[in-house]
Amino acid sequence: MTGTAAPTRKGSEQRVTRQRRAVSAALDALDDFVSTQELHRVLHQRGESVSLATAYRILQSMADDGLVDVLRNGDNEAVYRRCAVEHHHHHLLCRNCGRAVEIEAPAVEQWAARIAAEHGFSDAAHTVEIHGLCPDCTAAADRV
């Protein structure tokens, strides 16, 4: 099956295949970060025929193009989510339930740019993830 080319955020083009559309639709329906294995399970529950290897390739391509955020969970496994914010941002992550909150951190951006410049680096990128307990998990822990 052939597909059409679709522009990505970074201006490259990816072939839009049935599998890519299925992965994209599944991500759109999910609120939380998901591992490739979990997404693969969701796809099969929806009756989509996408191999695990293809799901890995598509998710990596989408991450490279800035179409999904990728984080590392507590097991150091990559997890993916289509984020509502289309510009650079960071996350607060609950280490108990996995809840993620998108945050902006201008002070972090300024600090990262200053540190890179001080060391002669250009085109620097960074990722900040803050792990803790969300309000619901904190309240549940306090009741125990």
Backbone as CSV, one residue per row, in Angstrom:
resi,resn,N_x,N_y,N_z,CA_x,CA_y,CA_z,C_x,C_y,C_z
1,MET,0.844,-1.167,0.000,0.000,0.000,0.000,0.892,1.233,0.000
2,THR,0.665,2.157,-0.865,1.450,3.368,-0.888,0.697,4.461,-0.174
3,GLY,1.439,5.447,0.284,0.812,6.548,0.994,1.249,7.866,0.405
4,THR,0.746,8.912,0.977,1.129,10.247,0.560,2.124,10.797,1.560
5,ALA,2.814,11.849,1.167,3.779,12.459,2.064,3.084,13.538,2.870
6,ALA,3.402,13.574,4.143,2.817,14.589,5.012,3.944,15.390,5.637
7,PRO,3.796,16.711,5.698,4.841,17.508,6.330,4.842,17.267,7.836
8,THR,6.002,17.356,8.424,6.138,17.253,9.868,6.524,18.622,10.390
9,ARG,6.603,18.760,11.701,6.933,20.059,12.288,8.282,20.570,11.827
10,LYS,9.242,19.692,11.650,10.585,20.132,11.291,10.749,20.281,9.791
11,GLY,9.677,20.075,9.046,9.735,20.319,7.618,10.099,19.107,6.786
12,SER,10.463,17.987,7.411,10.750,16.793,6.625,9.422,16.179,6.208
13,GLU,9.471,15.213,5.339,8.231,14.561,4.928,8.312,13.081,5.243
14,GLN,7.220,12.552,5.728,7.097,11.132,6.026,5.964,10.564,5.195
15,ARG,6.150,9.365,4.713,5.076,8.692,3.989,3.954,8.364,4.960
16,VAL,2.747,8.702,4.612,1.606,8.418,5.476,1.033,7.071,5.061
17,THR,1.341,6.067,5.852,0.877,4.710,5.580,-0.311,4.398,6.482
18,ARG,-0.938,3.288,6.218,-2.037,2.824,7.061,-1.543,2.638,8.499
19,GLN,-0.342,2.094,8.653,0.204,1.854,9.987,0.469,3.176,10.715
20,ARG,1.024,4.151,9.989,1.308,5.451,10.603,0.007,6.140,11.034
21,ARG,-1.030,6.042,10.195,-2.323,6.619,10.563,-2.892,5.920,11.793
22,ALA,-2.740,4.600,11.877,-3.256,3.843,13.023,-2.532,4.244,14.303
23,VAL,-1.211,4.366,14.247,-0.437,4.778,15.421,-0.840,6.184,15.843
24,SER,-0.961,7.076,14.883,-1.341,8.457,15.169,-2.727,8.534,15.815
25,ALA,-3.685,7.793,15.281,-5.047,7.790,15.827,-5.064,7.214,17.242
26,ALA,-4.294,6.168,17.474,-4.242,5.567,18.813,-3.646,6.559,19.809
27,LEU,-2.588,7.255,19.425,-1.987,8.249,20.313,-2.964,9.380,20.615
28,ASP,-3.730,9.789,19.605,-4.711,10.860,19.800,-5.779,10.464,20.818
29,ALA,-6.074,9.169,20.916,-7.134,8.694,21.812,-6.632,8.470,23.238
30,LEU,-5.312,8.508,23.440,-4.738,8.247,24.765,-4.359,9.549,25.451
31,ASP,-4.577,9.610,26.762,-4.226,10.810,27.522,-2.848,10.713,28.161
32,ASP,-2.427,9.501,28.490,-1.184,9.319,29.228,-0.058,8.858,28.312
33,PHE,1.157,8.919,28.852,2.297,8.378,28.143,2.133,6.877,28.020
34,VAL,2.633,6.313,26.929,2.451,4.893,26.657,3.746,4.333,26.089
35,SER,4.089,3.119,26.508,5.262,2.451,25.941,4.886,1.890,24.577
36,THR,5.884,1.523,23.819,5.615,0.940,22.506,4.833,-0.361,22.645
37,GLN,5.170,-1.172,23.655,4.453,-2.420,23.856,2.993,-2.166,24.203
38,GLU,2.737,-1.169,25.056,1.359,-0.845,25.423,0.590,-0.332,24.203
39,LEU,1.235,0.515,23.406,0.582,1.028,22.207,0.299,-0.113,21.231
40,HIS,1.231,-1.033,21.105,1.060,-2.194,20.228,-0.168,-3.004,20.665
41,ARG,-0.332,-3.186,21.980,-1.498,-3.893,22.521,-2.795,-3.148,22.175
42,VAL,-2.781,-1.820,22.336,-3.951,-0.999,22.008,-4.298,-1.136,20.530
43,LEU,-3.291,-1.082,19.681,-3.526,-1.207,18.242,-4.194,-2.537,17.910
44,HIS,-3.698,-3.612,18.500,-4.282,-4.936,18.224,-5.699,-5.049,18.791
45,GLN,-5.961,-4.423,19.938,-7.321,-4.419,20.486,-8.278,-3.669,19.561
46,ARG,-7.753,-2.704,18.829,-8.568,-1.933,17.882,-8.676,-2.635,16.528
47,GLY,-8.026,-3.790,16.397,-8.088,-4.533,15.152,-7.091,-4.075,14.101
48,GLU,-6.095,-3.282,14.517,-5.074,-2.782,13.588,-3.917,-3.771,13.516
49,SER,-3.453,-4.015,12.316,-2.327,-4.918,12.103,-1.057,-4.098,11.912
50,VAL,-0.358,-3.863,13.022,0.899,-3.120,13.007,1.890,-3.922,13.834
51,SER,3.006,-4.297,13.242,3.990,-5.084,13.981,4.645,-4.225,15.051
52,LEU,5.207,-4.872,16.053,5.885,-4.166,17.125,7.073,-3.370,16.565
53,ALA,7.825,-3.963,15.656,8.976,-3.268,15.045,8.525,-2.022,14.290
54,THR,7.414,-2.116,13.580,6.889,-0.959,12.847,6.430,0.114,13.819
55,ALA,5.792,-0.288,14.914,5.359,0.683,15.921,6.569,1.414,16.499
56,TYR,7.647,0.675,16.794,8.879,1.306,17.277,9.392,2.338,16.274
57,ARG,9.484,1.956,15.007,10.010,2.864,13.974,9.141,4.109,13.833
58,ILE,7.831,3.928,13.828,6.920,5.065,13.661,7.027,6.005,14.856
59,LEU,7.032,5.465,16.068,7.133,6.315,17.253,8.452,7.078,17.281
60,GLN,9.550,6.417,16.915,10.843,7.102,16.890,10.843,8.208,15.847
61,SER,10.265,7.940,14.692,10.161,8.943,13.639,9.320,10.133,14.100
62,MET,8.204,9.851,14.765,7.341,10.919,15.268,8.056,11.735,16.345
63,ALA,8.836,11.074,17.184,9.608,11.783,18.213,10.678,12.650,17.558
64,ASP,11.373,12.107,16.568,12.402,12.872,15.855,11.815,14.118,15.196
65,ASP,10.588,14.013,14.724,9.922,15.125,14.043,9.192,16.064,15.003
66,GLY,9.272,15.786,16.304,8.638,16.657,17.285,7.130,16.509,17.369
67,LEU,6.604,15.390,16.886,5.157,15.176,16.904,4.670,14.525,18.189
68,VAL,5.578,13.900,18.926,5.246,13.317,20.223,6.377,13.621,21.189
69,ASP,6.050,13.652,22.463,7.069,13.755,23.501,7.494,12.351,23.872
70,VAL,8.755,12.195,24.191,9.256,10.915,24.666,9.977,11.152,25.985
71,LEU,9.643,10.329,26.968,10.252,10.394,28.293,10.748,9.006,28.657
72,ARG,11.473,8.918,29.739,11.901,7.628,30.279,11.140,7.396,31.574
73,ASN,10.501,6.233,31.685,9.763,5.926,32.910,10.721,5.388,33.970
74,GLY,10.184,4.955,35.098,11.002,4.465,36.205,11.858,3.268,35.848
75,ASP,11.463,2.512,34.826,12.239,1.354,34.376,13.186,1.724,33.244
76,ASN,13.342,3.027,32.977,14.175,3.560,31.903,13.667,3.148,30.518
77,GLU,12.387,2.865,30.436,11.754,2.510,29.162,11.194,3.783,28.529
78,ALA,11.364,3.934,27.220,10.819,5.101,26.520,9.297,5.015,26.497
79,VAL,8.652,6.125,26.832,7.195,6.238,26.747,6.862,7.484,25.940
80,TYR,5.749,7.433,25.223,5.398,8.453,24.242,4.003,9.000,24.515
81,ARG,3.805,10.278,24.129,2.484,10.883,24.229,2.417,12.051,23.259
82,ARG,1.270,12.181,22.640,1.021,13.366,21.820,0.678,14.473,22.796
83,CYS,1.479,15.509,22.831,1.256,16.588,23.783,0.426,17.691,23.166
84,ALA,-0.335,18.340,24.031,-1.192,19.438,23.585,-0.374,20.681,23.276
85,VAL,0.749,20.834,23.934,1.600,22.006,23.743,2.549,21.736,22.580
86,GLU,2.565,22.629,21.608,3.367,22.388,20.410,4.737,23.047,20.457
87,HIS,5.092,23.661,21.560,6.418,24.250,21.665,7.182,23.557,22.795
88,HIS,8.443,23.905,22.930,9.303,23.261,23.918,8.714,23.424,25.321
89,HIS,8.638,22.331,26.049,8.109,22.346,27.399,8.695,21.181,28.184
90,HIS,8.356,21.122,29.447,8.871,20.086,30.342,7.693,19.417,31.030
91,HIS,8.000,18.424,31.886,6.932,17.661,32.532,7.192,17.454,34.013
92,LEU,6.095,17.491,34.774,6.056,16.977,36.141,5.472,15.579,36.016
93,LEU,6.139,14.595,36.585,5.693,13.204,36.443,5.478,12.572,37.810
94,CYS,4.303,11.964,37.993,4.032,11.238,39.239,4.707,9.871,39.153
95,ARG,5.570,9.603,40.097,6.279,8.326,40.043,5.420,7.170,40.542
96,ASN,4.217,7.466,41.047,3.318,6.407,41.491,2.332,6.018,40.383
97,CYS,1.558,6.982,39.881,0.501,6.661,38.914,0.874,7.012,37.470
98,GLY,1.970,7.745,37.275,2.395,8.086,35.923,1.779,9.356,35.363
99,ARG,0.948,10.046,36.134,0.334,11.287,35.660,1.421,12.261,35.223
100,ALA,1.182,12.953,34.109,2.133,13.939,33.598,1.436,15.280,33.450
101,VAL,2.121,16.315,33.868,1.627,17.681,33.733,2.662,18.449,32.908
102,GLU,2.196,19.090,31.841,3.095,19.874,31.011,3.332,21.226,31.661
103,ILE,4.600,21.629,31.723,4.944,22.907,32.344,5.895,23.686,31.445
104,GLU,5.841,24.982,31.583,6.819,25.841,30.930,7.757,26.339,32.010
105,ALA,9.015,26.506,31.672,10.006,26.904,32.669,10.992,27.885,32.045
106,PRO,10.586,29.156,31.902,11.470,30.135,31.262,12.827,30.261,31.954
107,ALA,12.861,30.132,33.281,14.140,30.231,33.996,15.074,29.100,33.577
108,VAL,14.537,27.897,33.346,15.342,26.762,32.900,15.881,27.035,31.498
109,GLU,15.034,27.598,30.639,15.462,27.908,29.266,16.622,28.897,29.279
110,GLN,16.502,29.936,30.094,17.565,30.948,30.182,18.843,30.346,30.751
111,TRP,18.709,29.537,31.788,19.868,28.893,32.391,20.572,27.978,31.386
112,ALA,19.807,27.165,30.670,20.394,26.236,29.703,21.134,26.986,28.590
113,ALA,20.531,28.059,28.098,21.174,28.855,27.046,22.464,29.496,27.560
114,ARG,22.422,30.007,28.783,23.610,30.648,29.369,24.736,29.638,29.580
115,ILE,24.422,28.483,30.127,25.442,27.454,30.368,26.056,26.994,29.048
116,ALA,25.231,26.764,28.043,25.744,26.337,26.732,26.678,27.400,26.166
117,ALA,26.249,28.658,26.216,27.068,29.750,25.672,28.384,29.889,26.428
118,GLU,28.333,29.763,27.755,29.551,29.872,28.564,30.592,28.824,28.184
119,HIS,30.132,27.705,27.681,31.044,26.619,27.313,31.252,26.518,25.806
120,GLY,30.770,27.523,25.074,30.989,27.575,23.634,30.117,26.631,22.828
121,PHE,29.051,26.122,23.414,28.155,25.210,22.702,27.114,26.009,21.932
122,SER,26.735,25.494,20.772,25.630,26.084,20.015,24.610,24.995,19.732
123,ASP,23.445,25.409,19.329,22.366,24.474,18.990,22.138,23.460,20.118
124,ALA,22.186,23.940,21.350,22.025,23.061,22.518,20.550,22.747,22.740
125,ALA,20.285,21.538,23.192,18.930,21.107,23.541,18.983,20.503,24.938
126,HIS,17.835,20.425,25.582,17.786,19.852,26.918,16.399,19.277,27.188
127,THR,16.345,18.437,28.200,15.087,17.867,28.670,15.082,17.949,30.189
128,VAL,13.981,18.421,30.740,13.840,18.479,32.191,12.575,17.707,32.556
129,GLU,12.735,16.748,33.450,11.606,15.986,33.968,11.687,16.050,35.482
130,ILE,10.610,16.472,36.105,10.558,16.555,37.558,9.648,15.430,38.043
131,HIS,10.202,14.545,38.873,9.458,13.395,39.382,9.033,13.653,40.818
132,GLY,7.824,13.287,41.124,7.305,13.424,42.474,6.001,12.668,42.594
133,LEU,5.187,13.031,43.576,3.867,12.431,43.747,2.813,13.492,43.440
134,CYS,1.837,13.125,42.606,0.751,14.044,42.269,-0.123,14.242,43.515
135,PRO,-1.010,15.240,43.508,-1.866,15.479,44.687,-2.701,14.265,45.093
136,ASP,-3.243,13.526,44.112,-4.068,12.358,44.449,-3.244,11.270,45.135
137,CYS,-2.047,11.005,44.611,-1.195,9.968,45.205,-0.658,10.416,46.562
138,THR,-0.388,11.713,46.723,0.047,12.240,48.018,-1.069,12.057,49.044
139,ALA,-2.293,12.385,48.664,-3.438,12.243,49.576,-3.647,10.772,49.942
140,ALA,-3.515,9.881,48.960,-3.680,8.447,49.232,-2.601,7.946,50.173
141,ALA,-1.371,8.424,50.011,-0.267,8.005,50.879,-0.468,8.533,52.293
142,ASP,-1.043,9.728,52.410,-1.287,10.307,53.741,-2.360,9.543,54.505
143,ARG,-3.299,8.899,53.784,-4.380,8.145,54.424,-3.906,6.806,54.955
144,VAL,-2.760,6.355,54.498,-2.272,5.030,54.912,-1.595,5.079,56.249
